Amino acid sequence: MAEAQPQGTGPQGTGKAAGGRSAQLAHTGLRSGWTTGACATAASTAAYTALLSGEFPDPVTITLPKGQTPSFALAVEELAPGRTAAMAGVVKDAGDDPDVTHGALVRATVRALPAGSGVVFKAGPGVGTVTRPGLPLDVGEPAINPVPRQLMREHLAQVAARYGGSPGAAADVEVEISVDHGEEIARSTWNPRLGILGGLSILGTTGIVVPYSCSAWIDSIRRGVDVARAAGRRHVAGCTGSTSEKVAVALHHLPEDALLDMGDFAGAVLKYIRRHPVERLTICGGFAKLSKLAAGHLDLHSARSQVDKGFLAELARRGGADEALAGAVAEANTGLAALQLCSAAGVPLGDLVAATARDESLAVLRGAPVAVDVICIDRAGMVVGRAEPRGPGDAGQGSPQR
């Protein structure tokens, strides 16, 4: 199990609870956990250390993208004769989140490769392989997402330097990540539908699993709005995650207590701000999630709403797409794939989704004195669509009230 976090400080461990993302988590009373990407990083770091030194560090400490340094106990370890390979495993602790991978054993097996090979990732048992376009990985690649890959590369390079390599040099290893019973667990996820076959994905942008109890998280959103208003903030941002939060801060220079960790609960933000207005609300999130808001969904969780590619095809037509492109959008594997098709054809699908999501948001606000703008981003945090601020008195608001 991963080392427990201090209670009441949020995932960043700052101890600040005045407002913003960390204060929201502290207010819920829920314990955060660790992503499969963090577990894979810990396991691969321990395995490579044993491969070079003959000893497994236990617990093994890693540094996450935001600077946290959790320690993980090893559940299994094995060093092959002659140090030809080393395997270490970590049990995932998802905290209080109802994550299907909670308790799963994430293993990393590390083998040396010739100099200049770099880090080569391999899907072991229970980890899926990408078979369709539209994901942030090429077809044929193991379903180990870009941020966990980079995190593992960084830690493996540090291990290599510690045991004789030059500082900054890349490790030359094969890293095979596996998850016990992962193929069975993956049947409860969207992976098969997305064309990720054979098991789970190794995920995570921050390394931290933020627990979402609907009632507790919605209550924390309300508290976040109250804190922002009490501090005199006239502009707040509802963000779907840490990447979109960074984008909102970079574009609007908002302080921490003006940031609302909206997660999947767009409706909760809009309905509370309807009753407790601020002058301006920025909604920032992933293109696929905000396409759900554009289609009229207020709960953006994948278990309760899905990306409607037929709806995206209709938006694409409004943006000038011909029937061949609209048909391709309707049949796309993912929202990202639909966006890529339109971008290649010069159709501004991202801007169309942002504008429609803004107008849907204004409909939910029901004339409250709030101007809304929307920012859509891709998985890397690049802005792929924007809608400028519009308030209740501006022309062009055509969505029905709710």
N, C-alpha and C positions, 0 to 999 in steps of 0.2 A: 504494500500500500504506500501511496505517496505521503510525504510528511504533511501533517495537518497545518492549515493556515491559521493565523491568529483570528479569532472571532471579532466581528465588528469593524474590521478595517477594509473589507472588500478585497478583490483579487490583487490589487496593486500593493496591498500591505502598507499604505501610506499613513494609516491612522486618521486621515482626514474624512470627516463625515458631514461636511457642510453642504455639499451638493455634488452633482455630477454622477458619473458611472459608479465610482467606488462607494459613494454614499448610498446610492440606490441598492446595491448589493447588501451593504451592511444593514439597511433598513429591513430587508426581507427576512433576515435571520437565517438564511439558507447558506449552506457550506458549498463553496465552489470546488471544482475538481480539476482533473488534468486530461488533456486531449490524447487521442491515440498518437498524434505526432510527437507530443512531449514524451510519452512512454517509449516510443520507438527511438527517440534521441537518447534517452537515458540508457536503454538497453544496448544500443549500438556503441555508445561511449564506453560502457562497462566491458562489452565484448572486445572492443579494439584495444582497450587498456590491457586486458588479459592476454591478448594475442602478442602484444609487444613486451609485456613485463612478466607474464606468468601468473599474475594475481588479479582477481576481480575486485574492484572497489565496491564496498557494500556498507552503507548506502552509497549511491552514486549521485553526485550533485551536478545539475545543469543550469545554464543561464537562459532564461526565456527572452523573447524579443523585447519585452518591456523592462527587463532587468531583474525580475524575480529569480530567486535561486532555490528552487525546491530540491529536496533530496528524495530518492526513491530506493526502497529496499528491493533487492533481487529475490525473485521467487524461484528461479532456476538458473543454473550456470553449468557450463560444460566446456572444458578445454581439450581439444583433440590432441592425440599423441603427436609430438613433434611440432606443436603449435601451428598446425596447418589450418586450423579454424577455431573460432571461439564463439560460443553462444551464451547469451544472457537474456533473461525474461523478466518483465515487470507486469504486475497485475494493475489494470487500469482502475483508478478510483475516480468516478465521475461526481463525487460529492453528493449533493442532494438533487441532482438533475436526473430525471427518469430516462437515462441514456441506455439504449439497448446494449452498448458495449461495456457498461459498468461491470467490473469483475472479470473482464476478459484478460487472458494472458497474452501479452504482446512480446514476441521474441525477435531478437536480432542475431543473425549469424554473420560473422565477419570473416572474410578470407583475403589474404594478401594477393595483390595483382602486380604485374610488372610496372616498373617506374614509368610515369607518364600516363598511366591509365586513368587517374583520377578516381572519383567515387562512382561506382556502377551500382544502380539499384535493381533489385530483383524481387519479384513477388513470390513469396513462399506460400505454403498452405494457409488458406484462410484470408489471403489478401488478393483483391481482384485485379483484373487486367482490363484496360480500356479497349473497347471494341467499336466504338462509334465516335464520330467527330462531335464537336460542340462543348467539350470539356477542356480544362486548362492543361491537359496532357495529350500528347499525340496518341493516335491509335497504336496499340501494341505495347504501350508503356504500362508498367505496374502502377496501380492506383495509389500512389504515394504523392500527395499534393506538393506544389512548389515550395511553400513555406517550410513544411517539415523536412523536405530535401535539403533546403539551404541550412536549416538549423543543424541537421546531422553533419553536413559538410563542414560547417564551422567547428563543431565539437570534435570531429575526427581529426581535423587539421591541428587543433590544439593538443590532442593526444599525441599525434605524430611529432610535433615540435617538442613535447615534454620528454619524449623517449628517443631523442637523437636527431630528429629532422630539423631542417632550417625553419626559423620562424616565418609563418605565412605560407609555407609550402603546403600543397594539397596532399591529402592522404591518397594512397593508391590501393584501394580495397573494393571488393564486392560486398555489398550489404544486402542481405536477404532478410526481409521483414515478413513475419508470419504471425497469425493470430489463431490460437487454439479455437476450434469450432467456428471460425470466422465465416466459412461458407454457409453454415446453418444460420448464424446470426444475421448475415446479409440478406436473407430472405425476408426479414422484417424491415428492410430499408428500401430506398428507391433505387439502389444500385442495379438490380436486374433490369428495371425499366429504362435506366440511363445507358445501358449497354456496358456496365462494369460487371464482368462475369468472374466467378470463381471465389468471391469473397468480399471483404470489407474494403473501404478506402481508409488511408492513413491521412487524417485531417488535422487542421488547426492553424489559425493565424497568430494567436497569442500564446498558445500552449495551455490556456485555461478554459475549462468548461464552466460557463456561467449558468447557474441553475434557474430554471424558469418554472416556478409555481404560478399558475395564472393569477390567482387572487393576490398572492404576495407581490408579484412583479407589477401588476396593475396598481396596487397600492403604492409601490415605490415610485412609479411614474407620477402619480398624483403628488406625492411628497416632493419630487423633483421640480414640478411646476410651481408648487407653493414656495419652495426655497428660492427659485429664480425670481418670482414676483416679489418676494420679501426683500431680495437684494436689489430690486429696482431694475432688473433686466427687462429690456423691451424687445429683445430678439433672442429666441431659443431655437435649438435644433433637436429634432427627434431623429435618432440614428439607429439603423438596424444592427450595428455591430461596431467593433473597434476600428476597422478600416474606414468605414463611412464617417465615424467620428473624427478621425484624423483629417479627412477631406474637408469636412465642415469647418473645422478649426483653421485649416490652411486657407480656405477661401473667405471665411468671415471673421477670423480672429476672435472667436468667442471664448470667454472664460469658462472654467470648469463647471461652475454652477449654472451655466446656461445650456448645458448639454444634458439631454434626456436619453437614457438608454432605452429606446423604444422597443428593441427586439422585434418580435412579430406582432406586437400589439399596437398597430397604427390606430385602430379605433379608440383605444383607451386614451391615447394622446389627444386625438381630435375632440372627443366628447368632453374630456376634462377641460381643455382649453376653450371649448365652446362656452362652458360655464364660468371659466376663470381666464379671460382673454389676456393675451400679450399682443404687442403691436405687430410682431412678425414671427412666423414659424417657418423654419427651413426643415424640410424632410429630405434626408439623405440616406440612400441605401443601394443595395445591389439591384441591377437592372431587372432580374427575374422577379425578385420580391416586389419591387415597385410596379411591375406590370400587373401583379395581382391587385394592388391597390387601384391601379388605373381601371381594372375590370370590375371594380366595385367591392372587392373583398377587404374587410377590415381586420381580419386575423390572417396573417401572412405565413403561418406555420405550414410546413409541407404536409402535415397530417390532416390539415383542415382546409387547405386551398391549394390549387395547382395552377401552374402557368398554362394559360389558355392560348395555344398557338393559333387557333382559329381567330381569336380576338386580335392577336398580333398581326395576322394576315390582313385583317380588315383595316387596322391602323396603317399598315404598309401601303395598302391601296390608296388611302387618303393622302399618303406622302408621295404618291406617284408611281408605286410599283405596278408593273404589268401583271397579268394573270399568271404567267409562268413563275415569276418571283413570289407572288402571293401564295401560290400553291406550294412552292418550296418552303416558305415560312411555315405554312400550316402543317407540313410534314416534318419539320425540323426536330432533331432529337431533344434539344434543350432551348431555353430562351436565349442563351448565349449564342448558340448556332444560328438562330433566327436573326439576332442582332448582327452577326458577322456577315450573313448573306445580304442584308440590307445595306450595311456599310460598304461592302464591295460594289454595290450597285448605285451608291450615292443617295439612298433613301434614308432620311433622318429618323429611323425608328426610335432611337434613344430619346430624341427631343419630343417625339410624338407621345411616347409613354410618359415622359416627365410632365408634359402639359396636361395630359388626360388625368394623371394621378393628382396633379394640382387642382384641377377642376372638381374631381371627385372629393378631394379634401375640403374644398370650399362648400360643397353641397352638404357634407356632414357638419360643418361649422354653422350652417343655417343663418348666415348673416351676421355672425359675431364679428366684431371689429378687428379682424386679424388678416394680415396679408400673408399669403403662402407662396413659397417658391420650392421647387423640387430639383434634386440633383441625383441622377442615376450614375452608378459607377460599375466597373467590371471587377473581376476578382482581384486584379492587381491594384485596385484603387484609382484607376484612370477614369476621368469623367467621360461618360459616353452619351449623356443626355442632360439637358437643363431646361427648366421653365422659369422665366423671370417672375418676380413677385406680382401677385394679383390679389386684390381684396374684394370684399363683397359688393362694392359699388362700381367695379370695373366692368366694362363691356366684355362679352364673350363667354361668360359663365353659363354653360348650357346643361350641366348635369342636374338630374332631379334631386330634390331634397330627400334626406332620410331622417 
